[in-house]
Amino acid sequence: MDHATFGGGCFWCVEAAFEEIEGVEDVTSGYAGGHTDDPSYRAVCSGTTGHAEVVQLAYDPRVVSYEDLLEVFFTVHDPTQLDRQGPDVGSQYRSIVLAHDDEQRDLAETYIDALDREGGYDDDVVTEVAPLDQFYRAEEKHQDYYSKNPNDAYCSMHAQPKVEKVRERFAERVDA
C-alpha cells in the first residue's frame, strides 16, 4: 500500500469523494501541516494550530496511480480559493498536498503547473505543496462521517455533490 495526504476544505467532503475510488483501500480524516502536537478538532477549527483538515489515503498503486488521485483531488475542490472552500473559511480549510516523498512533491508541482498553463481556472491555483511531517488522526466521530450521516444538512449540501461529481467524471474508476 502507498499513502497520499490531501486537504481541500472540510475533510468530511474530501473523504467521501475518495472513498468512491477503486484502489483506495482506506481514507482517514485527520490533521497535518501545522505546528501543534496531537491537535483536537476544536483546536484545529480555532485556526491557531497551523494544521489543515486533511485525508490520508492508503491506496494500491497497481489499481490507481498517484496522478489519478491528484486528478480526483483537483476535481472535487476549488484549488484557487485561498484558505477556504465554500462556506468553510480559515487556514485549516486550505488546499494542500502533503507529499510523502520527493516523487509525490514533484508530481504535485508538475500537475499544478499544468493546470495553470492550461488555464482551466479563472484564477491561479493556490494549492500548497509541502512535505508531510506528521499526520494526526481525527477523532472517531469524524471518520466515515458522510457514510454514517448521509442526511446531515452539511453533507447533503457539500459532500453529496462531490460524490456525485466523482461518480460521473470518474465512472470507470468508481469502486462498484
URMONOR-V264187 format. One record per residue. N is the residue number from 1. SS is DSSP state (~ for helix, > for strand, _ for the rest). OMEGA is omega in degrees with one decimal (NA if undefined). Layout:
n=<N;N>
ss=<SS;SS>
omega=<OMEGA;OMEGA>
This chain:
n=<1;2;3;4;5;6;7;8;9;10;11;12;13;14;15;16;17;18;19;20;21;22;23;24;25;26;27;28;29;30;31;32;33;34;35;36;37;38;39;40;41;42;43;44;45;46;47;48;49;50;51;52;53;54;55;56;57;58;59;60;61;62;63;64;65;66;67;68;69;70;71;72;73;74;75;76;77;78;79;80;81;82;83;84;85;86;87;88;89;90;91;92;93;94;95;96;97;98;99;100;101;102;103;104;105;106;107;108;109;110;111;112;113;114;115;116;117;118;119;120;121;122;123;124;125;126;127;128;129;130;131;132;133;134;135;136;137;138;139;140;141;142;143;144;145;146;147;148;149;150;151;152;153;154;155;156;157;158;159;160;161;162;163;164;165;166;167;168;169;170;171;172;173;174;175;176>
ss=<_;>;>;>;>;>;>;>;_;_;~;~;~;~;~;~;~;~;_;_;>;_;_;>;>;>;>;>;>;>;>;>;_;_;_;_;_;_;_;_;~;~;~;~;~;_;_;_;_;_;_;>;>;>;>;>;>;>;>;_;_;_;_;_;_;~;~;~;~;~;~;~;~;~;~;~;_;_;_;_;_;_;_;>;>;_;_;>;>;_;~;~;~;_;>;>;>;>;>;_;_;~;~;~;~;~;~;~;~;~;~;~;~;~;~;~;~;~;_;_;_;_;_;_;_;_;_;>;>;>;>;_;_;_;>;>;>;_;_;~;~;~;_;_;~;~;~;~;_;_;_;_;~;~;~;~;~;~;~;~;~;~;~;~;~;~;~;~;~;_;~;~;~;>;_;_>
omega=<170.8;-178.4;176.3;-178.8;-176.7;171.8;-179.0;-177.1;-179.0;-177.1;178.0;-176.3;-178.8;177.6;-177.9;-179.1;-177.3;178.2;178.9;-168.0;176.6;-179.1;173.4;-172.6;-178.9;175.3;-178.4;175.5;-180.0;-175.5;177.7;174.8;-176.6;-174.4;-178.4;177.2;174.1;-176.6;174.4;176.4;-179.1;-179.8;179.3;179.2;179.2;-179.8;-175.8;-175.4;-174.4;-178.1;171.3;168.3;-176.0;169.4;174.7;-177.3;165.0;-174.5;179.5;-177.0;174.5;-177.6;-178.1;-177.6;175.5;177.8;176.1;179.4;175.6;179.5;177.8;-178.7;-177.2;175.3;-171.2;174.4;179.7;-175.6;178.3;-179.8;-179.6;176.3;175.7;168.0;-179.9;-176.2;-175.6;-174.8;177.4;-177.5;179.1;178.7;-177.1;174.1;-175.7;169.9;178.4;-173.9;177.2;179.5;-178.1;-180.0;177.5;178.2;-179.2;179.5;179.4;-179.9;177.6;179.8;179.8;177.2;179.4;177.6;179.6;178.7;-177.8;178.8;-179.1;-179.4;177.0;-179.3;177.9;174.5;-179.4;-179.2;177.3;172.0;-176.4;175.9;174.6;176.4;-176.7;174.6;177.4;179.0;176.6;178.7;-174.3;-177.8;179.4;-179.4;179.8;-173.0;-177.9;-178.5;178.0;-173.7;-174.4;-179.4;175.2;-175.4;179.4;-179.9;179.7;-176.5;-171.7;-179.5;-176.9;177.6;178.0;177.2;178.8;178.5;178.7;-178.7;-179.7;-173.3;-175.9;-175.2;-178.6;-178.3;-177.4;178.7;-175.7;NA>
